[in-house]
Amino acid sequence: MDKTNFFQNFQARINQALENSPARDIEKNVKAMMTQGLARLDVVTREEFDIQAQVLAKTRARLEQLEARVAELEAAFKDRP
């Protein structure tokens, strides 16, 4: 048996042992408890946050355009006799 096969076989056995161990059940239970706890809080997912950040960036850009346009119109209006 070469080293690569030995390590792959060893890793597979460790993974199998971990999957069948009580540690796996504890991990699942902790994840479930954390998910429930976070669901009670007023938090958003990373995806939702990123989407809102993009919307905000577009809104800011549009606001800057409109502010510049208003400044141009105000300047043109002041120059009128």
PyMOL commands that place a pseudoatom at each C-alpha (Angstrom):
pseudoatom trace, name=CA, resn=MET, resi=1, chain=A, elem=C, hetatm=0, pos=[0.000, 0.000, 0.000]
pseudoatom trace, name=CA, resn=ASP, resi=2, chain=A, elem=C, hetatm=0, pos=[1.506, 3.351, -0.991]
pseudoatom trace, name=CA, resn=LYS, resi=3, chain=A, elem=C, hetatm=0, pos=[1.434, 6.478, 1.184]
pseudoatom trace, name=CA, resn=THR, resi=4, chain=A, elem=C, hetatm=0, pos=[-1.392, 8.150, -0.744]
pseudoatom trace, name=CA, resn=ASN, resi=5, chain=A, elem=C, hetatm=0, pos=[-3.699, 5.157, -0.385]
pseudoatom trace, name=CA, resn=PHE, resi=6, chain=A, elem=C, hetatm=0, pos=[-2.751, 4.778, 3.262]
pseudoatom trace, name=CA, resn=PHE, resi=7, chain=A, elem=C, hetatm=0, pos=[-3.628, 8.388, 4.077]
pseudoatom trace, name=CA, resn=GLN, resi=8, chain=A, elem=C, hetatm=0, pos=[-6.841, 8.332, 2.034]
pseudoatom trace, name=CA, resn=ASN, resi=9, chain=A, elem=C, hetatm=0, pos=[-7.912, 5.118, 3.753]
pseudoatom trace, name=CA, resn=PHE, resi=10, chain=A, elem=C, hetatm=0, pos=[-6.955, 6.537, 7.148]
pseudoatom trace, name=CA, resn=GLN, resi=11, chain=A, elem=C, hetatm=0, pos=[-8.884, 9.752, 6.470]
pseudoatom trace, name=CA, resn=ALA, resi=12, chain=A, elem=C, hetatm=0, pos=[-11.939, 7.808, 5.308]
pseudoatom trace, name=CA, resn=ARG, resi=13, chain=A, elem=C, hetatm=0, pos=[-11.915, 5.741, 8.500]
pseudoatom trace, name=CA, resn=ILE, resi=14, chain=A, elem=C, hetatm=0, pos=[-11.592, 8.833, 10.679]
pseudoatom trace, name=CA, resn=ASN, resi=15, chain=A, elem=C, hetatm=0, pos=[-14.448, 10.538, 8.835]
pseudoatom trace, name=CA, resn=GLN, resi=16, chain=A, elem=C, hetatm=0, pos=[-16.616, 7.459, 9.245]
pseudoatom trace, name=CA, resn=ALA, resi=17, chain=A, elem=C, hetatm=0, pos=[-15.807, 7.259, 12.951]
pseudoatom trace, name=CA, resn=LEU, resi=18, chain=A, elem=C, hetatm=0, pos=[-16.653, 10.939, 13.401]
pseudoatom trace, name=CA, resn=GLU, resi=19, chain=A, elem=C, hetatm=0, pos=[-19.941, 10.583, 11.546]
pseudoatom trace, name=CA, resn=ASN, resi=20, chain=A, elem=C, hetatm=0, pos=[-20.996, 7.763, 13.832]
pseudoatom trace, name=CA, resn=SER, resi=21, chain=A, elem=C, hetatm=0, pos=[-19.737, 9.398, 17.025]
pseudoatom trace, name=CA, resn=PRO, resi=22, chain=A, elem=C, hetatm=0, pos=[-21.716, 11.291, 19.656]
pseudoatom trace, name=CA, resn=ALA, resi=23, chain=A, elem=C, hetatm=0, pos=[-19.694, 14.364, 18.689]
pseudoatom trace, name=CA, resn=ARG, resi=24, chain=A, elem=C, hetatm=0, pos=[-21.645, 14.497, 15.421]
pseudoatom trace, name=CA, resn=ASP, resi=25, chain=A, elem=C, hetatm=0, pos=[-24.953, 14.519, 17.320]
pseudoatom trace, name=CA, resn=ILE, resi=26, chain=A, elem=C, hetatm=0, pos=[-23.666, 17.235, 19.624]
pseudoatom trace, name=CA, resn=GLU, resi=27, chain=A, elem=C, hetatm=0, pos=[-22.612, 19.308, 16.614]
pseudoatom trace, name=CA, resn=LYS, resi=28, chain=A, elem=C, hetatm=0, pos=[-26.058, 18.937, 15.028]
pseudoatom trace, name=CA, resn=ASN, resi=29, chain=A, elem=C, hetatm=0, pos=[-27.772, 19.898, 18.286]
pseudoatom trace, name=CA, resn=VAL, resi=30, chain=A, elem=C, hetatm=0, pos=[-25.564, 22.944, 18.789]
pseudoatom trace, name=CA, resn=LYS, resi=31, chain=A, elem=C, hetatm=0, pos=[-26.202, 24.073, 15.214]
pseudoatom trace, name=CA, resn=ALA, resi=32, chain=A, elem=C, hetatm=0, pos=[-29.950, 23.649, 15.709]
pseudoatom trace, name=CA, resn=MET, resi=33, chain=A, elem=C, hetatm=0, pos=[-29.889, 25.615, 18.967]
pseudoatom trace, name=CA, resn=MET, resi=34, chain=A, elem=C, hetatm=0, pos=[-27.850, 28.405, 17.403]
pseudoatom trace, name=CA, resn=THR, resi=35, chain=A, elem=C, hetatm=0, pos=[-30.147, 28.559, 14.397]
pseudoatom trace, name=CA, resn=GLN, resi=36, chain=A, elem=C, hetatm=0, pos=[-33.167, 28.861, 16.683]
pseudoatom trace, name=CA, resn=GLY, resi=37, chain=A, elem=C, hetatm=0, pos=[-31.433, 31.499, 18.783]
pseudoatom trace, name=CA, resn=LEU, resi=38, chain=A, elem=C, hetatm=0, pos=[-30.469, 33.557, 15.766]
pseudoatom trace, name=CA, resn=ALA, resi=39, chain=A, elem=C, hetatm=0, pos=[-33.971, 33.229, 14.345]
pseudoatom trace, name=CA, resn=ARG, resi=40, chain=A, elem=C, hetatm=0, pos=[-35.280, 34.993, 17.452]
pseudoatom trace, name=CA, resn=LEU, resi=41, chain=A, elem=C, hetatm=0, pos=[-32.898, 37.885, 16.940]
pseudoatom trace, name=CA, resn=ASP, resi=42, chain=A, elem=C, hetatm=0, pos=[-33.445, 40.573, 14.361]
pseudoatom trace, name=CA, resn=VAL, resi=43, chain=A, elem=C, hetatm=0, pos=[-30.568, 39.585, 12.058]
pseudoatom trace, name=CA, resn=VAL, resi=44, chain=A, elem=C, hetatm=0, pos=[-30.254, 39.136, 8.316]
pseudoatom trace, name=CA, resn=THR, resi=45, chain=A, elem=C, hetatm=0, pos=[-28.283, 36.695, 6.227]
pseudoatom trace, name=CA, resn=ARG, resi=46, chain=A, elem=C, hetatm=0, pos=[-25.064, 37.747, 4.549]
pseudoatom trace, name=CA, resn=GLU, resi=47, chain=A, elem=C, hetatm=0, pos=[-26.810, 37.489, 1.168]
pseudoatom trace, name=CA, resn=GLU, resi=48, chain=A, elem=C, hetatm=0, pos=[-29.594, 39.837, 2.279]
pseudoatom trace, name=CA, resn=PHE, resi=49, chain=A, elem=C, hetatm=0, pos=[-27.014, 42.248, 3.699]
pseudoatom trace, name=CA, resn=ASP, resi=50, chain=A, elem=C, hetatm=0, pos=[-25.013, 42.263, 0.459]
pseudoatom trace, name=CA, resn=ILE, resi=51, chain=A, elem=C, hetatm=0, pos=[-28.150, 42.904, -1.604]
pseudoatom trace, name=CA, resn=GLN, resi=52, chain=A, elem=C, hetatm=0, pos=[-29.150, 45.834, 0.617]
pseudoatom trace, name=CA, resn=ALA, resi=53, chain=A, elem=C, hetatm=0, pos=[-25.598, 47.216, 0.440]
pseudoatom trace, name=CA, resn=GLN, resi=54, chain=A, elem=C, hetatm=0, pos=[-25.814, 47.166, -3.369]
pseudoatom trace, name=CA, resn=VAL, resi=55, chain=A, elem=C, hetatm=0, pos=[-29.197, 48.903, -3.292]
pseudoatom trace, name=CA, resn=LEU, resi=56, chain=A, elem=C, hetatm=0, pos=[-27.799, 51.535, -0.954]
pseudoatom trace, name=CA, resn=ALA, resi=57, chain=A, elem=C, hetatm=0, pos=[-24.771, 52.132, -3.185]
pseudoatom trace, name=CA, resn=LYS, resi=58, chain=A, elem=C, hetatm=0, pos=[-27.022, 52.632, -6.233]
pseudoatom trace, name=CA, resn=THR, resi=59, chain=A, elem=C, hetatm=0, pos=[-29.291, 54.952, -4.259]
pseudoatom trace, name=CA, resn=ARG, resi=60, chain=A, elem=C, hetatm=0, pos=[-26.329, 57.038, -3.099]
pseudoatom trace, name=CA, resn=ALA, resi=61, chain=A, elem=C, hetatm=0, pos=[-25.021, 57.330, -6.642]
pseudoatom trace, name=CA, resn=ARG, resi=62, chain=A, elem=C, hetatm=0, pos=[-28.435, 58.432, -7.888]
pseudoatom trace, name=CA, resn=LEU, resi=63, chain=A, elem=C, hetatm=0, pos=[-28.761, 60.936, -5.045]
pseudoatom trace, name=CA, resn=GLU, resi=64, chain=A, elem=C, hetatm=0, pos=[-25.386, 62.448, -5.918]
pseudoatom trace, name=CA, resn=GLN, resi=65, chain=A, elem=C, hetatm=0, pos=[-26.497, 62.789, -9.555]
pseudoatom trace, name=CA, resn=LEU, resi=66, chain=A, elem=C, hetatm=0, pos=[-29.718, 64.495, -8.524]
pseudoatom trace, name=CA, resn=GLU, resi=67, chain=A, elem=C, hetatm=0, pos=[-27.904, 66.833, -6.119]
pseudoatom trace, name=CA, resn=ALA, resi=68, chain=A, elem=C, hetatm=0, pos=[-25.530, 67.860, -8.896]
pseudoatom trace, name=CA, resn=ARG, resi=69, chain=A, elem=C, hetatm=0, pos=[-28.467, 68.474, -11.256]
pseudoatom trace, name=CA, resn=VAL, resi=70, chain=A, elem=C, hetatm=0, pos=[-30.285, 70.572, -8.656]
pseudoatom trace, name=CA, resn=ALA, resi=71, chain=A, elem=C, hetatm=0, pos=[-27.115, 72.619, -8.110]
pseudoatom trace, name=CA, resn=GLU, resi=72, chain=A, elem=C, hetatm=0, pos=[-26.874, 73.203, -11.880]
pseudoatom trace, name=CA, resn=LEU, resi=73, chain=A, elem=C, hetatm=0, pos=[-30.510, 74.292, -12.075]
pseudoatom trace, name=CA, resn=GLU, resi=74, chain=A, elem=C, hetatm=0, pos=[-30.122, 76.606, -9.060]
pseudoatom trace, name=CA, resn=ALA, resi=75, chain=A, elem=C, hetatm=0, pos=[-27.027, 78.171, -10.620]
pseudoatom trace, name=CA, resn=ALA, resi=76, chain=A, elem=C, hetatm=0, pos=[-28.843, 78.665, -13.931]
pseudoatom trace, name=CA, resn=PHE, resi=77, chain=A, elem=C, hetatm=0, pos=[-31.838, 80.176, -12.145]
pseudoatom trace, name=CA, resn=LYS, resi=78, chain=A, elem=C, hetatm=0, pos=[-29.654, 82.648, -10.210]
pseudoatom trace, name=CA, resn=ASP, resi=79, chain=A, elem=C, hetatm=0, pos=[-27.989, 83.817, -13.421]
pseudoatom trace, name=CA, resn=ARG, resi=80, chain=A, elem=C, hetatm=0, pos=[-31.324, 84.798, -14.953]
pseudoatom trace, name=CA, resn=PRO, resi=81, chain=A, elem=C, hetatm=0, pos=[-32.169, 88.524, -14.977]
for i in range(1, 81): cmd.bond("trace and resi %d" % i, "trace and resi %d" % (i + 1))
show_as sticks, trace
zoom trace
